[in-house]
Amino acid sequence: MDAATTPSNLNIANVLTVVRIVGVPFFGWLLLADGGESVGLRVAAWAAFVVLMITDRIDGDLARKYDLVTNFGKLADPIADKALTGMAFVGLAIIFSDAELGWLFWTVTIVVLVREWGITLMRFVVKKYGVMPAGQGGKIKTTLQAVALGGYLLPFEIWDNVPSDVLRWIAHILMAGAVAITLSTGVQYVRDAIALRRESKAAASS
């Protein structure tokens, strides 16, 4: 793609990405208001989370369909995802702090956030060698995280036809899968970054 056909950074896909970032504080407020004990606010936080996550699918589809892929979008889109899921992880960890397994959720939160923001920082470091777009494993990881977090965000007690323990264990299983893929894709991204750096240096010296 030459300069004449390079899409502008000011396009609908990137606007939706920015909206997702701006919506994170609002989602966080809904989640943590009243200490997370208000069922109504928790449901509203769940709805906000779902809407914001849907924009991730929409902006990606629009970017590919209308050739709106930009370097800004490649970098900002994963940042938007990590800001939103990171707020969910931290907010839920705060809410669950007094629960019996609160320490476990904090452990999961710290491990996931260190991986997520570590990879994001690495993307910026290797940007001079080339942009690393999200791979298929990263997309699966984001989907699993979103579904698992959505399960924790929605208060289990509002369900009358399904025992809350069943829903809770489904969320636990999904989260375990999300953590496993989060760590494995993190290792793969590190390998890809090393390969990208090596190839870029080899091309420059040839």
C-alpha positions as CSV (number, residue, x, y, z in Angstrom):
1,M,0.0,0.0,0.0
2,D,1.5,3.3,-1.1
3,A,1.2,6.7,0.6
4,A,-1.7,7.7,-1.6
5,T,-3.8,4.8,-0.5
6,T,-2.7,4.6,3.1
7,P,-5.8,5.0,5.3
8,S,-6.0,7.9,7.7
9,N,-5.7,7.3,11.4
10,L,-9.0,9.2,11.8
11,N,-11.3,6.4,10.6
12,I,-14.3,4.7,12.2
13,A,-12.3,1.6,13.3
14,N,-9.8,3.7,15.2
15,V,-12.6,5.9,16.6
16,L,-14.2,2.8,18.1
17,T,-10.9,1.8,19.6
18,V,-10.6,5.1,21.3
19,V,-14.2,4.9,22.5
20,R,-13.3,1.6,24.1
21,I,-10.4,3.2,25.9
22,V,-12.4,6.2,27.1
23,G,-15.2,3.9,28.3
24,V,-12.9,2.0,30.7
25,P,-13.1,4.6,33.6
26,F,-16.9,4.6,33.3
27,F,-17.0,0.8,33.4
28,G,-14.7,0.8,36.4
29,W,-16.9,3.2,38.3
30,L,-20.0,1.1,37.7
31,L,-18.1,-2.0,38.9
32,L,-16.7,-0.5,42.1
33,A,-19.5,1.8,43.1
34,D,-21.0,0.7,46.5
35,G,-18.1,-1.8,46.8
36,G,-19.5,-4.0,44.1
37,E,-22.4,-5.0,46.3
38,S,-25.2,-3.3,44.3
39,V,-26.8,-5.9,42.0
40,G,-28.1,-3.2,39.7
41,L,-24.7,-1.5,39.3
42,R,-23.0,-4.9,38.7
43,V,-25.5,-5.7,36.0
44,A,-24.8,-2.2,34.5
45,A,-21.1,-2.9,34.7
46,W,-21.6,-6.2,32.9
47,A,-23.6,-4.5,30.2
48,A,-21.0,-1.8,29.7
49,F,-18.3,-4.5,29.6
50,V,-20.2,-6.4,26.9
51,V,-20.8,-3.4,24.8
52,L,-17.2,-2.2,25.0
53,M,-15.9,-5.7,24.1
54,I,-18.3,-5.9,21.1
55,T,-16.7,-2.7,19.8
56,D,-13.4,-4.8,19.6
57,R,-15.1,-7.2,17.1
58,I,-16.7,-4.4,15.2
59,D,-13.6,-2.2,14.8
60,G,-11.6,-5.2,13.6
61,D,-14.2,-6.2,11.1
62,L,-14.5,-2.7,9.8
63,A,-10.7,-2.3,9.5
64,R,-10.4,-5.4,7.5
65,K,-13.5,-5.0,5.3
66,Y,-12.8,-1.4,4.3
67,D,-9.0,-1.5,4.4
68,L,-8.7,0.8,7.4
69,V,-5.8,-1.1,9.0
70,T,-3.3,1.4,10.4
71,N,-0.2,1.1,12.5
72,F,-2.0,3.2,15.1
73,G,-4.9,0.7,15.2
74,K,-2.5,-2.3,15.4
75,L,-1.0,-0.7,18.6
76,A,-4.0,1.0,20.1
77,D,-6.4,-2.0,19.7
78,P,-4.5,-4.4,22.0
79,I,-4.0,-1.5,24.5
80,A,-7.7,-0.9,24.5
81,D,-8.4,-4.6,25.1
82,K,-5.9,-4.7,27.9
83,A,-7.1,-1.5,29.6
84,L,-10.7,-2.9,29.6
85,T,-9.9,-6.4,30.8
86,G,-7.3,-5.1,33.2
87,M,-9.9,-2.9,34.8
88,A,-12.2,-5.9,35.1
89,F,-9.5,-8.1,36.6
90,V,-8.4,-5.4,39.2
91,G,-12.0,-4.4,40.0
92,L,-13.1,-8.0,40.6
93,A,-10.0,-8.7,42.6
94,I,-10.9,-5.8,44.9
95,I,-14.5,-7.0,45.2
96,F,-13.4,-10.6,45.9
97,S,-10.7,-9.6,48.4
98,D,-12.7,-10.6,51.4
99,A,-13.8,-13.9,49.8
100,E,-12.3,-17.2,50.8
101,L,-10.3,-17.5,47.5
102,G,-9.7,-13.7,47.1
103,W,-6.0,-14.3,47.2
104,L,-6.2,-16.7,44.3
105,F,-8.0,-14.1,42.1
106,W,-5.4,-11.5,43.0
107,T,-2.7,-14.0,42.0
108,V,-4.4,-14.6,38.7
109,T,-4.9,-10.9,38.2
110,I,-1.2,-10.1,38.8
111,V,0.1,-12.9,36.6
112,V,-2.2,-11.9,33.7
113,L,-1.5,-8.2,34.0
114,V,2.2,-8.7,34.1
115,R,2.0,-10.8,31.0
116,E,-0.4,-8.4,29.2
117,W,1.4,-5.2,29.9
118,G,4.8,-6.8,29.5
119,I,3.9,-7.9,26.0
120,T,2.5,-4.5,25.2
121,L,5.7,-2.8,26.4
122,M,7.7,-5.2,24.2
123,R,5.6,-4.3,21.2
124,F,6.7,-0.7,21.6
125,V,10.3,-1.7,22.1
126,V,10.4,-3.8,18.9
127,K,8.3,-1.2,16.9
128,K,11.4,0.1,15.3
129,Y,11.9,-3.4,13.7
130,G,8.3,-3.8,12.7
131,V,4.7,-3.9,14.0
132,M,3.6,-7.1,15.7
133,P,-0.2,-7.6,15.0
134,A,-2.2,-9.8,17.3
135,G,-2.1,-13.5,16.4
136,Q,-4.9,-16.0,16.4
137,G,-3.9,-17.3,19.8
138,G,-4.1,-13.7,21.2
139,K,-7.6,-13.4,19.8
140,I,-8.7,-16.7,21.5
141,K,-7.1,-15.5,24.7
142,T,-9.0,-12.3,24.6
143,T,-12.3,-14.1,23.9
144,L,-11.8,-16.5,26.8
145,Q,-10.8,-13.7,29.2
146,A,-13.9,-11.7,28.1
147,V,-16.3,-14.6,28.6
148,A,-14.8,-15.6,32.0
149,L,-14.7,-12.0,33.2
150,G,-18.3,-11.6,32.1
151,G,-19.3,-14.5,34.2
152,Y,-17.7,-13.0,37.3
153,L,-19.1,-9.5,36.6
154,L,-22.7,-10.7,36.4
155,P,-23.9,-11.4,40.0
156,F,-24.7,-15.1,40.2
157,E,-27.6,-14.5,42.6
158,I,-29.8,-13.0,39.9
159,W,-30.1,-16.4,38.3
160,D,-33.0,-18.4,39.6
161,N,-33.1,-21.4,37.2
162,V,-29.4,-22.4,37.4
163,P,-27.6,-23.0,40.8
164,S,-25.0,-20.2,41.3
165,D,-22.3,-22.8,42.1
166,V,-22.7,-24.2,38.6
167,L,-22.2,-20.8,37.0
168,R,-19.3,-20.1,39.3
169,W,-17.5,-23.3,38.4
170,I,-18.1,-22.6,34.7
171,A,-16.4,-19.2,35.2
172,H,-13.5,-20.8,37.1
173,I,-12.9,-23.3,34.3
174,L,-13.1,-20.6,31.6
175,M,-10.7,-18.4,33.6
176,A,-8.2,-21.3,34.0
177,G,-8.2,-21.8,30.2
178,A,-7.8,-18.1,29.7
179,V,-4.8,-18.0,32.0
180,A,-3.2,-21.0,30.3
181,I,-3.5,-19.5,26.8
182,T,-2.5,-16.0,28.1
183,L,0.8,-17.4,29.3
184,S,1.5,-19.7,26.3
185,T,0.8,-16.9,23.8
186,G,3.0,-14.6,25.9
187,V,5.9,-17.0,25.3
188,Q,5.1,-17.1,21.6
189,Y,5.1,-13.3,21.3
190,V,8.5,-13.2,22.9
191,R,9.8,-15.7,20.4
192,D,8.2,-13.7,17.5
193,A,9.8,-10.4,18.8
194,I,13.2,-12.0,18.9
195,A,12.7,-13.4,15.4
196,L,11.5,-10.0,14.1
197,R,14.5,-8.3,15.6
198,R,16.9,-10.8,14.2
199,E,15.4,-10.6,10.7
200,S,15.4,-6.8,10.7
201,K,19.1,-6.7,11.7
202,A,19.9,-9.3,9.0
203,A,18.1,-7.3,6.4
204,A,19.8,-4.1,7.4
205,S,23.3,-5.6,7.3
206,S,22.7,-7.3,3.9
